[in-house]
Amino acid sequence: MTAEPTAAAGSGGYGPAAAGGKASTVVPPEASTAAAVGLVERYAAAFVAGVPDRPEDDGFFGPGSVTWRLAADLSAPVAGLRSVLIQALHPLAMAGVDQHSDWRRDPVGRLAATSAYLATITYGDRAGAERAARRVRAIHEHVRGTDTVTGRRYAAGDPALLLWVHAGLVDSVLAAVRLFGTPPADTDAEAYVGEMAVSAELLGVPREIIPDTVAGLQEYIDGVRPELERTAAAAESMGYMLDPAGMGEEIAELWQDLRDAALTTLPGWARDLYGYPAPPPMTPARRTEIRQTLGVFDVVFMAEPGVLEARQQLALRMRTAAAGSGGHGPAATGGKAGTVVPPGTDRARS
């Protein structure tokens, strides 16, 4: 990754040079290459680590939840890339990442750690999810500083910043699945936003400020928009994410479609902040191409050690939940199972 003009051309106008990235902090090409190698392998290992072999309970969501169904959708990689693009636009959230993480040295490692955490709180039992959340909260206690762009103090444990990261993920999952996955019914979309509130609560966000409806989520995002901007750190890090160096040729070709899909689902205001050009219209043929790419990516992912077994275990639990509902309840359709309970609730009631 470099700030030379040729980098912008090579990335199709999405690299740090095209977006006005900070040249002084760009790592040498060989460092980026080393960091990008093993992306699929480490992402797969993170997923496997988050799926327990013998869970004590169904966790905070359960196999009948909409959350499980959307997490398993082929569009999930698009949602992941879109979410970091949204999250990075908050200058205080980005400052914490830029000043306290080693993303330049090991961006894939950071993504893998985040993926492992999300898999744990999604599929893990309640005890495992709570342990993972406690570890993250403990790390956040040490992530404090001053944003050099706005001059404002920040703390990673600030509920306002945690809520922005949460909202970026939830909104991105819905945007990606609606365009490139199996679109959920409106009732399922509402259920998903409500279910996912517990994930923000686990990290310390007060329940009363977490949006639990689709309209409330959009209202919240619109309210934060005046605070957003593309800082140099955001331009640099997202330039790397959209055009990572060092991938194998086959994965790099798949990543181009993944990048195009994420940018297509990105709101126009977010593309404008980054200075990215508007993508061409998403024709049915192009949408089919991207869905096929997501299918290929999933096959590559499933070939990694442990992934198939973890997927089979989850599928069995989902089928069992559907059978238990008589094939007609929310567990059968992927709807809200009604079993999502906030942390701290008596386990006997879950």
ABEGO torsion letter per residue (X at the ends): XBABAAAAAAAGGABAAAAGBBAAABBBAAAAAAAABGAAAAAAAAAAAABBABBABAEAAEAABAAAAAAABAAAAAAAAAAAAAAAABAAAAAAAAAABAAAABAAAAAAAAAAAAAAAAABBAAAAAAAAAAAAAAAAABBEBBAAAGBBBBAABAAAAAAAAAAAAAAAAAAAAAABBBBBAAAAAAAAAAAAAAAAAAGBBAAABBABAAAAAAAAAAAAAABBBBAAAAAAAAAAABBBGBBAAAAAAAAAAAAAAAAABBAAAAAAAGBBBBBBBBAAAAAAAAAAAAAAAAAAAABBGAAAAAAAAAAAAAAAAAAAGGABAAAAGBBAGABBBBGBBAAAX
